[in-house]
Amino acid sequence: MVESKCRKVVCPAICSVVGLSLIIVAAAIIGLGTMNTVINNMIAKELVTSLDSAAFSEWMNPAPPIYMQYWFFNVTNPDEVVKGEKPILKEVGPVAYQLLQPRFDVAFFTNDTVQYKYNHTLIFNQEHSAVLPTQPIIQLNLPLITVTTMLKQKKLPAIAGKLIAALVKNWGDSALFVNHTMEEFLFGYDDPIFTEINKIVKDLVPPQFGLFYGYNNTDDGVYLVNTGRKDITQVNMLERWNYNKTLSWWGTDQANMINGTDGVFMSSGIKKTDTLYIYNSDVCRSIFLTFEKETKVLGIDTWRFRVPAAVFESPASNIDNRGFCIGYPNNCLLDGVMDISVCQQGAPVAMSCPHFYMADKSYQTGVVGMHPDKKLHETFLDIEPMTGAIFSADKRLQMNVVLQPSDTFEQMKNLNNTIFPIAWLNESVVLDEGSADLFKTQVLRNIKVVTSLQYLVLAIGIFIFVLTIVLLACNTFLRKDEKDEYKIINKSDSSSVLNEDT
């Protein structure tokens, strides 16, 4: 009897304590973010760049397909431009190539850094193209303009300069505008001016001219990045580029900083308040991105970071950019266009967003045919914040020429000062279904399992505690009924005895 009563009292008490303990433990885990720490440690272990890392093969050869699309601006009134009229341009394209860029010459060092290069290989892709690479385009004679600028800036040796000036003036087929295919403009064509200069000064210009001459099957320099072994938040962060900690082209220490990652992988544990930096060798500097909105890529939650207008603003609008204007405060371009001639051997090249998106209105109206559109012309990355993986991206840039009148060549005497659009590109990353499914099963599913455990413990604790309370209540109610019944029986028995005595 006593033992039964003990069970009825002690067992529920133990169960209630266990249930309450589970509730407290689960609440503490959730409140303190313990599981988030566990998840971050799980991810960190996988993201550290090392030979035995699960993500190493992905790091060596990124899986999501990368496409390079090129649009050219065809000049429809070349004769009128020579006379000083406004250029009328028509966009043609895109012609698309799949970009393969596996890392090679990889070397790990004991200070938790890894060195590598990218091997860039472009393969024509019909599916993403609207025109063929053989599409003819009328555009500026860029070798002629480059040489003219070099002569003006006295970047050529004195004797070579006089000889080249004479050649340019007397060249029979040297015209301000030339007709070549998109593929020739991109990767190179024989130009008589460059051919002759290359014979005189080999290191000054290549034997052929192309916007991306020598790009295919080559690299863009040597990268040294942090492996993240000691601090996972530093994984993929650049330590050096081409063996240098800083750049040397720009006018301030801040402008010459090499910040962020190489843009293929970002660092892990990204926050919405973060400013993300990428070093971009195309524009010879680091650029930054800021959070815009939450997005989804094939069912995976991502955050969109975009390049804001501040990146290409003039020093007049953003004093932090004064280092990118050589000769500041004089001769600075207006908002939205950046002169990169200092890193292009003096060639008068300026970069902007396509169609002068986010640029000064005077550039948009300086030529006919510009139609800036945020959706079509902005640069953004859709990033999975826990891993820093880029699942969707459009990196868009426009190549322009700083066109000025010149007495060196007859056809350039009447030109207007113009930022002249040549072509624009979109480097797009598109996550494929296979990679998305792999990420969901290998990463998201494990995260969901770990996250669910804390709520499972909480649910079990609540269930045990509530069940114990219910059982205790039922037990108390039953005991009360038993007492009431016992009283009734005793009363009935007493009445019977009295009747018998009577």
N, C-alpha and C positions, 0 to 999 in steps of 0.2 A: 504493500500500500504506500509506504513512505517512498520506496524506490520509484513507483509510478508517478507520484507527485513531483519528485525531483526532476524526472524526465520532462514532465509537462512544464516545468518552470525553467530549468537549466537549458534545455535544448533550444527553445525559442530565444532565450537570452543570447546564447552563443551565435545563433543564426543572425539575430539582429545586429550584433557586434560585427560579424563578418560582412554583412550587407552594408552596414554603415561605413566600415573601413574601406570596402571597395569603392563606395561612392566618393569618399574623401580622397582616396588615392587617384581615382580617375579624374575628379575635379581639379586636383593639384596638377596632374599631368597636362590636362587641357589648358588650365589657367597659366601655367608656367611655360607652355609651349615646348614641353620636353620632347614630344613626338616630332615637332618641327626640327629640333636639334638632331634627333635620330635620323630623320629623312635627309637633312643637309649633310650629315656625315656619310650616309649611304651614297648620296650623289657625289660628294667630294671624292670618295674613294674611287669612283668610276671615272671621274673627270681629270684626275691628275694625269699629266702627260708623261707616260713612261712606257717602256717596252712591254711590261706585263699588264698594262691597263686594258680593260675590256673595250675602251673606246679608241685604242691606238690605231687600229686599222681604219676606222672612220676618220681619224685625225690625219692620217697619211694620205687618204684619198677620199675626200668628202663625197657623201652619197647623193644628196639632192642635186639634180641636174642644174647646171648653170648655162644660161643662154646669153649671147652677146648679139644684140640687135642694133643695126645702124640705119639711120635715116640721113639722106643728103638733101641739101637745098640746091635745086637746079636753078641757075640764073637764066631767066627768060628774056632779059633785055641787056645783053652784054655791051652792045655798041652804045646804048644810051648811058650806061654807067661810066664808060670811058669819057663821055662828054660832060659828066658831072651830075647826071640825074640819079634819082633814088633807085636802088636795086629792087627788082621785082623777083621774088623767090617762090618756088613751088617745092613743097616737101615731097620727096620720093623715098619709098621704102616701106617696111624695113627689109633689109637682107640680114639673115640670121645665121649664127654659127653656135654650135655647142662648144662650150669652153671646158676643156679638161685641164685641171691644174693640180696634179699630185705633187706632194712634197718630195724633194730628193736632197741628196748631200746632207742627210740628217745627222747631227752629232750632239750627244748629251754631255753636259759638263757637271762637275761636282758641286757647283754653286747653285744647283737647281734651275738651270737654264738649258734650253735646247736651241740649236741653230739649224736653219734649213733654207732652201730656196723653193720657189714654185716653178714648175715647168709648164708654160702656157702653150696649149695646142688648141687651135680652132678648126672645127670641122663643119662644113656647110650643112645647114639644116633647112630642108625644103618646107617642112611642116610649119615652121614659125616665120617663114619668109613670105613677103608679098611680091617681091621682084627677084630676079636672078642676079648673081654677082656681075654678070656681063651688061647690066643696065647702064647705058651711057649717061653721063652727067656733065653739064657745063659748069665749071667753077673757076675760081681764081687760079692763076698761075702761081702757086705757093712757093716754088723754088725761086722764081723771079722776085717775089715780094720779100722773101727771106734774105736773099743776097742784097737787095736794095737797102733793107734795114741794116744789115751788117756793114755795108759801105757807109751809111749815114752815121752809125754809131762807132765807126772806125775800129771794128772788131777784126778786120782783116789786116795782114801785114801790108805796109805801104806799097811795096812793089806789086804784090799780088792784087791789092785793091785797085791799082791803076789798070792793070791788065784785065781784070774781071770787069771793071767799069767799061772799058773799051769793047770787050766781048759782048756785054749786055746791050750796048748802044747799037752795035752793028749786026746783032744776030737777026737773021732774016725771019725765022719762024717763031721768034719770041713775042708772044701776045699776052695781054693782061689776062685773058681768059683762055682756058684749054678744055678740050673734050676728051675725057677718059672714062673707063668703066668704073663702077663703084669698087670693084675688087682692086683695080690699079690704084685708085685714090687711097684705099685702105692700106695695102701691103707693098706697093711700090711699082714704079714705072721708070723707064729710062728717060732722064731729062738732060738735055745737052749742057745746060748751065752747071748742074751738079756734077756731071761727068767731068767737065773741064776743071772745075774747082777742086774736085777730088784728086785730080792728077797733080795739082799744084800743092794743095794742103790737104793731105789725106785725113787728118784727124778733125778737120773743121766740119765737113759735111759728108754724108754717105754717098756711094756711087749712084744710088737710086733715091727717088723721093717717094714717101708714103706716110700717111698719118700715123700708121702703126708699123712702119718698116722695121723688120727685125724682131717683131713681137712674137710671131708664131714659132713655137718650139724653142723659146728662150725663157729667161727669168727676168724679174724686175728688181733683183737685188738680194742681198743676204739678210735674213731676219734672225734675230735672237730674242727669244721670249721666255717668260717665266713658266716653269712647269706646274706651279701651284702645289708643290709637295709640302712646303711649310705653311703656306697660306693660300687656300683654294680660291679666295677672292682675287688673287693675282694671276690665276692661270690664263695663259695666252697673252698676257700684257707684254708689250714690246719693251725690251731693254736697249736694243741697238738696231739700227738699220744700216747695212753696208759698213758694219764695224764702227759706226759712229753713234754716240749717245744723243747728239743733236744735229740739226741741219745747219747749213752755212749760207743758204741763199737769201734769207730774209733779214729785215732791218732791226729786229729786236730779239732778245733771248726768248721771250714768250712765243713769238711766231716760229722760232726755230726748234721748239720742243717737239719731241717725238712721243706722242701720247696715245694711249689706248691699245687696241689690238690691231691685227692685220685685216679685220673685217670679215674673215671667213668664219671664225668662232668668236663669240663674245665671252666675257667673264661670267661666272655663275653667281647666283643669288642677287639678281638685279632688282632694284627698287624703282618704283614709279618716279621718285624724286631724283634719281640718278641722272647725271649728264654723261652720256656714253661717247667715248672718243675712238676714232678709227684713223689710222695712218693710211693715206691714199697716195700712192706714188704717181697716179695720173695727174694730180693737182699739186704734187710736191709739198704736201703739208698734212697735218692732222686736222680733221674736221670733227664736229660734234653733233649729236642727235639728242633730242629731248622727247619725253613721253607725250603721246597724243591721245590714244584711246586703247581700250581693250578690244581684241579681235579673236577670231577663231580660224585655224587652218586645218582642214580635214578633221574637224571635231576636237582639235587640241587647242586649249586656251593659250593665247599669246598676247603680248603687249606690243603695240605699234609705237616705234620711235621714229621721228622724222627729222630731216635737216631743216632747221629754222632759217629765216631770212638773215639772222645775225651773222651767219657763217660767211656770207659773201657781201656784207654791208661795207660801204666805204668808211674810211676813218672819220668822215664828217658825221656819220650816223652812229658809228661804233668805234670809239677811240682804241679799243683793244685790237683792232685790225690795222693799226698804223704800220705795224711791222711788215705787212704784206704789200705796202705801197713803197716801192723803191724810189727814194728821192722825196719822201714825205716831208713837208705837206704839199709839195708841188707835183703836178702831173698824176694825181690819183684819179683812178676811174670812179664812176658813180656807182650807186648801189647795185649789187647783183652781178657784177662782172669783175673777174680777178685776172690781172696780168701775170702770166707765169713765164714770161720770156727769159727771166733770170736762170731758170732751170731747163731751158730749151735751146741752149747755145745761142741766145739772142734772137731766135725766131719770134716774130711778133704775135704770139699766141695768147689768147685770153679765154678763160673758162667761165661758164655760167650754167644756170639751169636751162633746159630746152625751151626754145621760143622766148627766152629772157623772162621766164617765170620768176616772180619776186624781184625783178630788176627794175631799174629806173625806166619810166615811161618813154624817155627819149630814145632808149635803145630799141624798145618795142616798135616805135614809130619811125625809127631811122631807116628801116627797110620795109618793103611791103611783103606780107606773107607770114607775119608772126601772130600766133593764136595761143597765148599762154593759158594753160589749164592745169589746175592743181591735180586733178585725177590722173592726167596723162604725163605730167612733167615734174612732179615732186619726187624726192628720194626718201624712201622709208625702209625700215626693217621690221618684220613681225618676229618677235623673239619669245621663245619659251623662257620665262624668267628664272626658273629654278636651275636650269642647266646652261643657259646662255646660248642655246642652239638657235640658229636662224632658220626658220621654216618657210619664210616667204620674204622676198626683197625685190625692190626695184631701185637700182642705183643709176641715176640719170645725170648725164653731163653733156654740155654742148661745147664744141670747139669753134672758136671765133678767131678772126684775124683783125688786128688793129691796123686798119687801112688808112694811109695818109698820102697826100700828094707828094710827088718827088720829081726833081729835075733830071734825075739819073736816066730815066726811061721815058720816052715821049708819051706813051699811053697813060702814064701816071700823073701827068702835070695838072690835069683838070679834076682830079678825084676829090670827092668830099671826105672829110674825116668821118670814118664810119667803123663801128664795131660790126664786122661783116661775118654773119653766120656761115659756117662751112658744113658741119654735120653734127648730129647728136647721137648718143648711144644710150642703151639701156642694158645694164648687166642685171639680169633677173634670176632669182633663185626660186624654184618651184618644187615644193616637197611632193614626192611621189607617194602613191598609196602604200607601196611596200614598206618604205621607210616610216610612214606614219603608223602603220600597223605594228611594226617592230618597236617603235617608241612606246606605243600604248601598252604592249604586252610586257616589255622588259623594264620600263620605267614607271609609267603611270599606274599600272596594275599593282606593282610592289608598293608604291606610295599609298594607294588606296587601301591596301591590306594593312599597312602599318598604321595609317590614320584611323581606320575602322576599329583597330584593337582597343584604342582608348575609349571609344564610345561603346564598344561591346562590354568592356569591363564595367563602365558606368551603368549600362543597362542591366547587367547581371546583378550588380550591387543593389540597384533600385528594386529589381524583381525580388531578390532575397529579403530585403528589408520590408517591402510592402507585404510580401507573402507571410513573413513572420508576424507583422502587426495584425494581419487578417486572422492568422491562426490563433494568436493570443486573444483576439477579440472573440473569436468563435469559442475558444476554450473557456474563456470567462463566462460567456453567455450560457454554455452548456453546464458549467458548474453551478451557475445561479439557478438554472432550471432543475438541476438535480436536488439542490437544497430546498427549493420550493416544493418539489415533489415529495421529498423526504418529510417536510413539515406536514403536508397534507396527509400522508400515510400515517404519521405519528398521531395526528389529530383524530384520524379515522379509527385507529387502534384504541386510542384513549376512550373514545365514545362507546366503542363496543364493550370495553371492560366495565364501564359504568352501567351500561344496560344489563349486563349479565349479573352484576352485584344487586341491582334492583330487583 
